[in-house]
Amino acid sequence: MAATLPEVVEELLREMAAAVRDGARIPDEHLSSLKFVFGSSAIQALDLVDRESVTLISSPSGRRVYQVLGSSGKTYTCLASCHYCSCPAFAFSVLRKGDSLLCKHLLAVYLSQVMRNCQQLSVSDKQLTELLLMEKTQEA
């Protein structure tokens, strides 16, 4: 079962996606709401999307992970299906302290989906497994 975001965030992302589908700009009130809910992370996430820092990596088996090139130059792996990011901010602010819903990298993933501004990379199942295992060993 996929994890869900709070309903207000889901609705905001749906409304933003509808605006993009209709060929319009994302309304200023939606951007203001985004900043209200996520604070400075919203601006940082939008910057990551503008810089095309989000890549969707998919494999033939249907597995999908996102990689986000952070502002520090480090690449973080995000799993949108369970709202996870490998960055330290996610571990501390989201998981440990619970004072944030998402980190800027995970928010950038959701915004890149909404804005249809995501790099795409197809790899074999073996390559995806190796990529995930390589990151795990780098974290240790």
MARBA-3410 file (N, C-alpha, C, O; in Angstrom, 1 decimal):
140
0.8,-1.2,0.0,0.0,0.0,0.0,0.9,1.2,0.0,1.8,1.3,0.8 ~ 0.6,2.2,-0.9,1.4,3.4,-1.0,1.1,4.3,0.2,-0.1,4.5,0.6 ~ 2.1,5.0,0.7,1.9,6.0,1.7,1.3,7.2,1.1,1.4,7.5,-0.1 ~ 0.6,8.0,1.9,-0.1,9.2,1.4,0.4,10.4,2.1,0.8,10.3,3.3 ~ 0.4,11.5,1.5,0.7,12.8,2.1,-0.6,13.3,2.7,-1.7,12.8,2.4
-0.5,14.3,3.6,-1.7,14.9,4.1,-2.6,15.4,3.0,-2.1,15.9,2.0 ~ -3.9,15.3,3.2,-4.8,15.6,2.2,-4.6,17.0,1.6,-4.8,17.2,0.4 ~ -4.3,18.0,2.4,-4.1,19.4,1.9,-3.0,19.5,0.9,-3.1,20.2,0.0 ~ -1.9,18.7,1.2,-0.8,18.7,0.2,-1.2,18.0,-1.1,-0.8,18.4,-2.2 ~ -1.8,16.8,-0.9,-2.3,16.1,-2.1,-3.2,17.0,-3.0,-3.1,17.0,-4.2
-4.1,17.7,-2.4,-5.0,18.6,-3.1,-4.3,19.7,-3.8,-4.5,20.0,-4.9 ~ -3.3,20.3,-3.1,-2.5,21.4,-3.7,-1.7,20.9,-4.9,-1.7,21.5,-5.9 ~ -1.1,19.7,-4.8,-0.4,19.1,-5.9,-1.3,18.8,-7.1,-1.0,19.0,-8.3 ~ -2.5,18.3,-6.8,-3.5,18.0,-7.8,-3.9,19.3,-8.6,-4.0,19.3,-9.8 ~ -4.2,20.4,-7.8,-4.6,21.6,-8.4,-3.4,22.2,-9.3,-3.7,22.8,-10.3
-2.2,22.1,-8.8,-1.1,22.5,-9.6,-0.9,21.7,-10.9,-0.6,22.3,-11.9 ~ -1.1,20.4,-10.8,-1.0,19.6,-12.0,-2.1,19.9,-13.0,-1.9,19.9,-14.2 ~ -3.3,20.2,-12.5,-4.4,20.6,-13.4,-4.1,21.9,-14.1,-4.4,22.0,-15.3 ~ -3.5,22.8,-13.5,-3.1,24.1,-14.1,-2.1,23.8,-15.2,-2.1,24.4,-16.3 ~ -1.1,23.0,-14.9,0.0,22.7,-15.9,-0.7,21.9,-17.1,-0.3,22.2,-18.2
-1.6,21.0,-16.8,-2.2,20.2,-17.9,-3.0,21.1,-18.8,-3.1,20.9,-20.0 ~ -3.6,22.2,-18.2,-4.4,23.1,-19.0,-3.5,24.1,-19.8,-4.0,25.0,-20.4 ~ -2.2,24.0,-19.6,-1.3,24.9,-20.3,-1.1,26.2,-19.6,-0.5,27.1,-20.2 ~ -1.6,26.4,-18.4,-1.4,27.6,-17.7,-0.2,27.6,-16.8,0.3,26.5,-16.5 ~ 0.1,28.8,-16.3,1.2,28.9,-15.2,0.5,28.4,-14.0,-0.7,28.4,-13.8
1.4,27.9,-13.1,0.9,27.6,-11.7,0.5,28.9,-11.0,1.3,29.8,-10.9 ~ -0.8,29.0,-10.6,-1.2,30.3,-10.0,-0.4,30.7,-8.8,0.1,29.8,-8.0 ~ -0.3,32.0,-8.6,0.5,32.5,-7.5,0.0,32.0,-6.1,0.7,31.8,-5.2 ~ -1.4,31.9,-6.0,-1.9,31.4,-4.7,-1.5,30.0,-4.4,-1.3,29.7,-3.2 ~ -1.3,29.2,-5.4,-0.8,27.8,-5.2,0.7,27.9,-4.7,1.1,27.1,-3.8
1.5,28.8,-5.3,2.9,28.9,-4.9,2.9,29.4,-3.5,3.8,29.0,-2.7 ~ 2.1,30.4,-3.2,2.0,30.9,-1.8,1.6,29.8,-0.8,2.2,29.7,0.3 ~ 0.7,29.0,-1.2,0.3,27.9,-0.3,1.4,26.9,-0.1,1.6,26.4,1.0 ~ 2.1,26.6,-1.2,3.3,25.7,-1.1,4.3,26.3,-0.1,4.9,25.5,0.7 ~ 4.6,27.6,-0.2,5.5,28.2,0.7,5.0,28.2,2.1,5.8,28.0,3.1
3.7,28.4,2.3,3.1,28.4,3.6,3.3,27.0,4.3,3.6,26.9,5.5 ~ 3.0,25.9,3.5,3.1,24.6,4.1,4.5,24.1,4.3,4.9,23.5,5.3 ~ 5.4,24.4,3.3,6.8,23.9,3.3,7.9,24.9,3.7,9.0,24.5,3.8 ~ 7.5,26.1,3.9,8.5,27.1,4.2,9.6,27.3,3.1,9.3,27.2,1.9 ~ 10.8,27.5,3.6,11.9,27.8,2.6,12.2,26.6,1.7,12.8,26.7,0.7
11.8,25.4,2.2,12.0,24.2,1.4,11.3,24.3,0.0,11.8,23.7,-1.0 ~ 10.2,25.0,0.0,9.4,25.1,-1.2,10.2,25.9,-2.3,10.3,25.4,-3.5 ~ 10.9,27.0,-1.9,11.7,27.7,-2.9,12.9,26.9,-3.3,13.2,26.9,-4.5 ~ 13.5,26.2,-2.4,14.7,25.4,-2.7,14.3,24.2,-3.6,15.0,23.9,-4.6 ~ 13.1,23.6,-3.4,12.6,22.5,-4.3,12.3,23.1,-5.7,12.6,22.4,-6.6
11.7,24.2,-5.7,11.4,24.8,-7.1,12.6,25.1,-7.8,12.7,24.9,-9.0 ~ 13.7,25.5,-7.1,15.0,25.8,-7.7,15.6,24.5,-8.3,16.1,24.5,-9.4 ~ 15.5,23.4,-7.5,16.0,22.1,-8.0,15.2,21.7,-9.3,15.9,21.2,-10.2 ~ 13.9,21.9,-9.3,13.1,21.6,-10.5,13.5,22.4,-11.7,13.7,22.0,-12.8 ~ 13.7,23.7,-11.4,14.1,24.7,-12.5,15.5,24.3,-13.1,15.7,24.5,-14.3
16.4,23.8,-12.2,17.7,23.4,-12.7,17.7,22.0,-13.3,18.8,21.5,-13.6 ~ 16.5,21.4,-13.4,16.4,20.0,-14.0,17.3,19.0,-13.2,18.0,18.2,-13.8 ~ 17.2,19.1,-11.9,18.0,18.3,-11.0,17.4,16.9,-10.6,18.0,16.1,-9.9 ~ 16.2,16.7,-11.1,15.4,15.5,-10.8,15.4,14.5,-12.0,15.1,14.9,-13.1 ~ 15.9,13.3,-11.7,15.9,12.2,-12.7,15.1,11.0,-12.2,15.3,10.5,-11.1
14.2,10.6,-13.0,13.4,9.3,-12.8,14.2,8.2,-13.4,14.4,8.2,-14.6 ~ 14.6,7.2,-12.6,15.3,6.0,-13.1,14.3,4.9,-13.0,13.8,4.6,-12.0 ~ 14.0,4.2,-14.2,13.1,3.1,-14.2,13.7,1.9,-14.8,14.7,2.0,-15.6 ~ 13.2,0.7,-14.4,13.7,-0.5,-14.9,12.6,-1.3,-15.6,11.4,-1.0,-15.4 ~ 12.9,-2.3,-16.4,11.9,-3.1,-17.1,10.9,-3.7,-16.1,9.7,-4.0,-16.5
11.3,-4.0,-14.9,10.3,-4.7,-14.0,9.3,-3.7,-13.4,8.4,-4.1,-12.7 ~ 9.5,-2.4,-13.7,8.6,-1.4,-13.2,9.0,-0.7,-12.0,8.3,0.2,-11.5 ~ 10.2,-1.0,-11.5,10.7,-0.3,-10.3,11.1,1.1,-10.7,11.7,1.3,-11.8 ~ 10.9,2.0,-9.8,11.1,3.4,-10.2,11.7,4.1,-8.9,11.2,4.0,-7.8 ~ 12.9,4.8,-9.1,13.4,5.6,-8.1,13.8,6.9,-8.7,14.0,7.1,-9.9
13.9,7.9,-7.9,14.3,9.2,-8.3,15.6,9.6,-7.8,15.9,9.2,-6.6 ~ 16.5,10.3,-8.5,17.7,10.8,-8.0,17.6,12.3,-8.2,17.2,12.8,-9.2 ~ 18.0,13.0,-7.1,18.0,14.5,-7.1,19.4,15.0,-6.8,20.0,14.6,-5.8 ~ 19.9,15.8,-7.7,21.2,16.4,-7.5,21.0,17.6,-6.6,20.4,18.6,-7.1 ~ 21.4,17.5,-5.4,21.2,18.5,-4.4,22.1,19.8,-4.7,23.0,19.7,-5.5
21.7,20.9,-4.0,22.5,22.1,-4.2,23.9,22.0,-3.8,24.8,22.8,-4.2 ~ 24.2,21.0,-2.9,25.6,20.8,-2.5,26.4,20.0,-3.5,27.6,19.9,-3.4 ~ 25.7,19.5,-4.5,26.4,18.7,-5.5,26.3,17.2,-5.3,26.8,16.4,-6.1 ~ 25.8,16.8,-4.1,25.6,15.4,-3.8,24.2,14.9,-4.4,23.3,15.6,-4.4 ~ 24.2,13.7,-4.8,23.0,13.1,-5.4,22.3,12.3,-4.3,22.9,11.4,-3.6
21.0,12.5,-4.1,20.2,11.7,-3.2,19.1,10.9,-3.9,18.6,11.3,-4.9 ~ 18.9,9.7,-3.3,17.9,8.8,-3.9,16.5,9.0,-3.1,16.5,9.1,-1.9 ~ 15.5,9.2,-3.9,14.1,9.4,-3.3,13.2,8.3,-3.8,13.2,7.9,-5.0 ~ 12.4,7.8,-2.9,11.4,6.8,-3.3,10.0,7.5,-3.0,9.6,7.6,-1.9 ~ 9.4,7.9,-4.1,8.1,8.7,-4.0,7.0,7.8,-3.5,6.1,8.2,-2.8
7.1,6.5,-3.8,6.0,5.6,-3.4,5.9,5.5,-1.8,4.8,5.1,-1.3 ~ 6.9,5.7,-1.1,6.9,5.6,0.3,7.4,6.9,1.0,7.7,6.9,2.2 ~ 7.5,8.0,0.3,8.0,9.3,0.8,9.3,9.2,1.6,9.3,9.5,2.7 ~ 10.3,8.7,0.9,11.6,8.6,1.5,12.7,9.3,0.7,12.7,9.3,-0.5 ~ 13.7,9.9,1.4,14.9,10.5,0.8,16.1,10.1,1.6,16.0,9.9,2.8
17.2,9.9,0.9,18.4,9.4,1.6,19.2,10.6,2.2,20.3,10.4,2.8 ~ 18.7,11.8,2.1,19.5,13.0,2.6,19.4,13.0,4.2,18.5,12.6,4.8 ~ 20.4,13.7,4.8,20.4,13.8,6.2,19.3,14.7,6.7,18.8,14.4,7.8 ~ 18.8,15.7,6.0,17.7,16.5,6.4,16.4,15.7,6.6,15.6,15.9,7.5 ~ 16.2,14.8,5.7,15.0,13.9,5.8,15.1,13.1,7.1,14.1,13.0,7.8
16.3,12.5,7.3,16.4,11.6,8.5,16.2,12.4,9.8,15.6,12.0,10.7 ~ 16.7,13.7,9.8,16.7,14.5,11.0,15.3,15.2,11.2,14.6,15.0,12.2 ~ 15.0,16.0,10.2,13.8,16.9,10.3,12.5,16.1,10.1,11.5,16.5,10.7 ~ 12.4,15.1,9.2,11.2,14.4,8.9,11.0,13.2,9.9,10.0,13.1,10.5 ~ 12.0,12.4,9.9,11.9,11.1,10.7,12.1,11.3,12.2,11.3,10.9,13.0
13.2,12.0,12.5,13.6,12.1,13.9,12.8,13.2,14.7,12.1,12.9,15.7 ~ 12.8,14.4,14.2,12.1,15.5,14.9,10.6,15.6,14.5,9.8,16.0,15.4 ~ 10.3,15.2,13.3,8.9,15.3,12.9,8.4,16.7,12.7,7.2,16.9,12.7 ~ 9.3,17.7,12.4,8.8,19.0,12.3,8.7,19.4,10.8,8.4,20.6,10.5 ~ 9.0,18.5,9.9,8.8,18.8,8.4,8.0,17.6,7.8,8.2,16.4,8.3
7.2,17.9,6.8,6.6,16.8,6.1,7.5,16.1,5.1,7.5,14.9,5.0 ~ 8.3,16.9,4.4,9.2,16.4,3.4,10.5,17.2,3.4,10.5,18.3,3.9 ~ 11.6,16.7,2.8,12.8,17.5,2.6,12.6,18.1,1.2,11.7,17.8,0.5 ~ 13.5,19.0,0.9,13.4,19.7,-0.4,13.6,18.8,-1.6,13.1,19.1,-2.6 ~ 14.4,17.7,-1.4,14.6,16.8,-2.5,13.3,16.0,-2.9,13.0,15.9,-4.1
12.6,15.5,-1.9,11.4,14.8,-2.1,10.3,15.7,-2.6,9.5,15.4,-3.5 ~ 10.3,16.9,-2.1,9.3,17.9,-2.6,9.6,18.2,-4.1,8.7,18.4,-4.9 ~ 10.9,18.3,-4.4,11.3,18.6,-5.8,10.8,17.4,-6.7,10.4,17.7,-7.9 ~ 10.8,16.2,-6.2,10.4,15.0,-7.0,8.9,15.2,-7.3,8.5,15.1,-8.4 ~ 8.1,15.6,-6.3,6.6,15.7,-6.5,6.4,16.9,-7.4,5.5,16.9,-8.3
7.1,18.0,-7.2,6.9,19.2,-8.1,7.3,18.9,-9.5,6.7,19.4,-10.5 ~ 8.4,18.1,-9.7,8.8,17.8,-11.1,7.8,16.9,-11.8,7.6,17.0,-13.0 ~ 7.1,16.1,-11.0,6.0,15.3,-11.6,4.8,16.2,-12.0,4.3,16.1,-13.1 ~ 4.5,17.2,-11.1,3.4,18.1,-11.4,3.8,19.0,-12.6,2.9,19.2,-13.5 ~ 5.0,19.5,-12.7,5.4,20.4,-13.7,5.9,19.7,-15.0,6.3,20.4,-15.9
5.9,18.4,-14.9,6.4,17.6,-16.1,7.8,18.0,-16.5,8.1,18.2,-17.7 ~ 8.6,18.2,-15.5,10.0,18.6,-15.8,11.0,17.7,-15.1,11.6,18.1,-14.1 ~ 11.1,16.5,-15.6,11.9,15.5,-14.9,12.7,14.7,-16.0,12.2,14.4,-17.0 ~ 14.0,14.6,-15.7,14.8,13.8,-16.6,14.4,12.4,-16.5,13.9,11.9,-15.5 ~ 14.6,11.6,-17.6,14.2,10.2,-17.6,15.4,9.3,-18.0,16.2,9.7,-18.9
15.6,8.2,-17.2,16.7,7.3,-17.5,16.1,5.9,-17.3,15.6,5.5,-16.3 ~ 16.3,5.1,-18.4,15.9,3.6,-18.3,17.2,2.8,-18.1,18.1,3.0,-18.9 ~ 17.1,1.9,-17.1,18.3,1.0,-16.9,17.7,-0.4,-16.7,16.5,-0.6,-16.5 ~ 18.7,-1.3,-16.8,18.3,-2.7,-16.5,18.0,-2.9,-15.0,18.3,-2.1,-14.2 ~ 17.3,-4.0,-14.7,17.0,-4.3,-13.3,18.3,-4.5,-12.5,18.4,-4.0,-11.4
19.3,-5.1,-13.2,20.6,-5.3,-12.5,21.3,-4.0,-12.2,21.8,-3.8,-11.2 ~ 21.2,-3.1,-13.2,21.9,-1.8,-13.0,21.2,-1.0,-11.9,21.8,-0.3,-11.1 ~ 19.9,-1.1,-11.8,19.1,-0.4,-10.8,19.5,-0.9,-9.4,19.7,-0.2,-8.4 ~ 19.6,-2.3,-9.3,20.0,-2.9,-8.1,21.4,-2.5,-7.7,21.6,-2.1,-6.5 ~ 22.3,-2.5,-8.6,23.7,-2.1,-8.3,23.7,-0.6,-7.9,24.5,-0.2,-7.0
22.9,0.2,-8.5,22.9,1.7,-8.2,22.4,1.8,-6.7,23.0,2.6,-5.9 ~ 21.4,1.1,-6.3,20.9,1.2,-5.0,21.8,0.6,-3.9,22.0,1.1,-2.9 ~ 22.5,-0.5,-4.3,23.4,-1.1,-3.4,24.7,-0.2,-3.2,25.3,-0.2,-2.1 ~ 25.1,0.4,-4.3,26.3,1.3,-4.3,26.0,2.4,-3.3,26.9,2.8,-2.5 ~ 24.8,3.0,-3.4,24.5,4.1,-2.5,24.4,3.7,-1.1,24.9,4.4,-0.2
23.9,2.5,-0.8,23.8,1.9,0.6,25.2,1.8,1.2,25.4,2.1,2.3 ~ 26.2,1.3,0.4,27.5,1.1,0.9,28.2,2.5,1.1,29.1,2.6,2.0 ~ 27.9,3.5,0.3,28.5,4.8,0.5,27.9,5.5,1.8,28.7,6.2,2.4 ~ 26.7,5.1,2.2,26.1,5.7,3.4,26.8,5.1,4.6,26.9,5.8,5.7 ~ 27.2,3.8,4.5,27.7,3.1,5.7,29.1,3.6,6.1,29.7,3.1,7.1
END
